[in-house]
Amino acid sequence: MALPVLSSSAVKFRRVLAHFPQELSLAFAYGSGVFRQAGASAEQGETNMLDFVFAVDDAVTWHMTNLLKNRSHYSFLKFFGPKKISTVQRYGAGIYYNTLVPCNDRMIKYGVISTDALIEDLLHWKTLYVAGRLQKPVKILAQNENSRLQAALVSNLKSAVTAAFLMLPESFSEEDLYMQIAGLSYSGDFRMIIGEDKSKVQNIVKPNVAHFQKLYSTILQDCPQVVYKHQLGRLEASIDKSPEGQFTQLMALPKTLQQKITALVNPPGKNRDVEEILLQVAHDPDCGFVVHQGRSGPV
């Protein structure tokens, strides 16, 4: 049974997607225009900007076609053509956004990312920009049969659970887990420290626990460290906080996070391998805090 999102969303999203080239490996909508947030009325959700991400196998060809269909969406870069736009797209988080685009009586913004860049972020958390969005509920609009991408999407969710386990105490509630996961991509983000809405993570999770359950239920049911009673909506966890258990989890973390943790712990001039450093972290009583610091540090 489909979980409720904001009203008439399926038809609304299909109509938006019809405006764009259809050569998409993945397309999803996310944010407050899709899923209700605490403190926001239904009316606000129906008028908020709609946010989309489109993953494409061939960015140059996709932008070329989109320039023919939707030239007005682009900034001055449209004068330089699809190759230049695709080059700009590769910088930073590997995603190019067109913003404040009027479409079907709503304002939308959409980001375009190459399938390879998306897979890299999902597997290794290179920036966690798009991978972080996919750790929270999104509305999948289109997905092709790319087995590498499908495996990377699952890997990203498993990594999020592993990182959350390391930062949580031995026992915790299901909502605690989702709060920790939802906060992964905000850790260290200045908006969470000085922004107007310091409760953003809580506002995302509380009204959408059922959506988080749907996203993570299979992974949690297969996890030996939790008893997941989905029908009762309850999770009973007993995480192995022994050095051996924590080392196993640290070794399963995405590569970029491992590197950031080792950079925090390894003194300058020391040339130790990652496995040796993570073993040291596993024995540290503050292991979870070290992981949090690694996640909060600069990308």
N, C-alpha and C positions, 0 to 999 in steps of 0.2 A: 504494500500500500504506500502510495506516495505521501511524504510528509508535507504539511502545509507550508507554503512560502507566501509572499504577499500576493494578493488576489490577481487573477487573470495573467499570472506571470508567464505561463507556458506559451500562450498565444502572443503575448507582448514580445517575448524574447525571439520567437520565430520570425516575427515581423521585422525586428531589428536585424537579425542575422541575414535576412533576405536581401539586404542592401549591400552586402559585401561579397567579394569573391569567395567561392565555396571550397577552395582548395585548402582545407584546414585539417591539421592532425588533431587539434584539440581546440575547443572554444568553450569558455565558461563565463558566467556572470557572477559577481561577488559584491559584498558590501551591503550597506544599509538600504539600498534600493531593491535588494533581493530578500534579505532576512531581517526580520524586525529586531531592533535593538532596544534594550531597556531604557525607559525614559522617553522614547519616541512614540508618537501616536501613529495609528495606521495611515492617517492622511499624510503625515510626513514621509512615511515609507513609500507612498505612492507618488510623491513628487520629487524625492531625492534623485540626484544624478544616478544614472545606471552605469555601472562599471563592468567592462568586459576585458578579457585577455584572449587573443587569438594566437595559437602556435601554428607555424607554417614551415613546410619543408624547404621551400625555395623563397626566401624573403624578397629577392630582386623581382622575380616574376609576380609575386603576390602584390607588391607595392606598385608595380607597373600596371597591373589590372585595376587595382584600387584607385590609382591616379586617374584612370580613364572614367571610372564610375563615380568617384567621390573626390575630385580634385580640391574642392573647397574645404575639405577636412584638414588639409595640410597647411603648415606654416610656410614661410618663405622657402623652405627646403624643396618645395615642389618644383621650383625653377631649376634645381640641380639634378632632378631625375631620380629614378628608383635605386640606382647603384649608390648614390650619395646617401640617400635615406637609409639604405641597408647598412652602409658603413657606420653612420651615426648610431644606428640601432645596436651595434656590437659593443659600444662603450658602456661603462657602468654596469648596470644589472642586466644588460643584454636585451632591453626591451624599449621599443619606440612607442610613445603615446601621442595620439591625437585627442585633444581635450575640448570641452565646451562645444560639442558637435550636436546641432539640433537634428533629431531623428524621431519621426512619428509623434510629434508633440511632446517629446521629452528631451532633456539634455543628456547626452551620453559622453563617455570617454572610453577609448579602447587602446589597449597596448598590443603590440605585435612583437612576438619573440620567435626566434628560430627553434625548431623542434630539438636540434642538437644542444642549443644553449639551455633550453628548458630541462632536458634530460640531465645535463651536467649539474644544474642547480638542484634538481631533485635528488640526485645520488650523492653529491658532495657538499651541498649547501654553500656553494661558491659565494653567493650573495644572500641567499635565503629570501630574496625579494618575491619571486613568484612561488617558489617552494613553500614559503611561509603562508601565502594565501591559500595554497592547496592543502595545508594542514588544518584549515578551518572549513566549515561547510561552504560549498559553492554550488551553483546550478550548472551542471554540465549540459551544454547545448549541442555539441557535436564532438565526435571522437572516432578516428579511423582505427583500423586494426594494426596498429604499430606495436608489436610485442615488446620492443625495447622501452617505449614510452609507458606502456601499461605496467611493466615490471618496475620502472623508476617511480611511478606514482605510488605503488604499494610500498616500495623501499622508503620513500619519504615519510609515509605515515608510521612505518615501523621505527624509523629513526627518531621521530618525534616522541613516540611512546618511550623509547629507550632513554632519551635525554631527560624526559619528564621523570621517569623512575629514579634516575640518578639525583635529581634535585629535590624530590619529595622525600618525606620521612618513610619509615618502614611500612606504616599503615596510613591510608588516606581514603577519602571518599571519591566517588566517580566524578563529582563536580570539581574537586581539587585537581584531579588529573587533567580534565579539559581546560581548567583555568591555566594550568602550567603549560599545556600544549599551546593554547591560544596566545600565551604571553611570549613564546619562544621568539617570534619574529618581531616583537616589540622591545625585547631586552636591549637596553643600551640606547634606545631611541629617545632623543631629547624630547619628543612630543609627549612621551609618557611621564616625563619628569616636570616639565614646565608648561605643558599644554593645558588647555582649558578643561579637558575631560580626562581626569586621572583614573577614572573607573572604566576606561574603554574596554579592557579585557573582560571585566565582569559584565558589562552591558552586552558584549557579544555572546558570552556563554550562557548566562542565566535564561534568556528567552528561547535558546536554541539547543538545549541539552538533548532533545530527541534527535536533532540533526547530527550532533556529535556522536551520539550512540550509533546511528546508522553508518556513519563514516568509519568508526573504529571497532564495531562489534566483532567482526571476523578476526581482526588482529588480537583483540583482548581474549576472545574465546580460545584462541590457539596459544595463548601465553600461559606457561606453567606457573607463573608467579601470582596469578590472579584467579579468583573464582568469579566469573562474570555471569550474573543472573539477569539476563537481558529482559525477560518477561516481567521481572519484578523491578527492573530499572535500578538494580543495585550491583555494586562492584565490591568484592571483598579482596583486598590486596595484602600480601605479605612479601615485601620485596627483600631479596637477599642482599643485606648490607655488609656481608663479609668482604674482606679484601678480594677474595677469589671471585665473588659474585660481581663486585663493582668493576673489577678488571675486565671480566667478560663483557660487561655493558660498555665500558670505555672503548674497548677494541671494536665494538660494533657501531660506534658513532661515525658520522660522515667525516671524510678526510679533512675538510677545512676546519671543522670544530676541533678535531684531534690536534691539528697543527697549532691552533690558537691556544689550546690548553697547554701544549708543550712549550710554547713560547713564553707563557706566563711563569712556568715552573722551572724551566731550564736556565741556569745562570749563564750570563754572557761568557763566551769562551769555552764552555763545555760542549762537547760534541757527542751527545748520547742519542741513541736511536729512540724513535717514538714509543716502541713497546716498553723499553726500560723506564721511560719517564711516566707513562701511563700506569705502570705497575707501582711506581712511587705514589702517584695520585690516588690509586685504589686503596692504599694503606693509610691515607690521610683522613683523619676524622672529619675534616671539612671538605671531603671530596665533592659533595653536592655544590658547595659554594664555589669551588674552583671551576666546576663545569659552568655554573651561572656566570662567573666572571669571564670565562672563555666565550660564552655566547653573547655577553654584553660588550665585549671588546670590539674595536673597529674591524670591519670586514677587510 
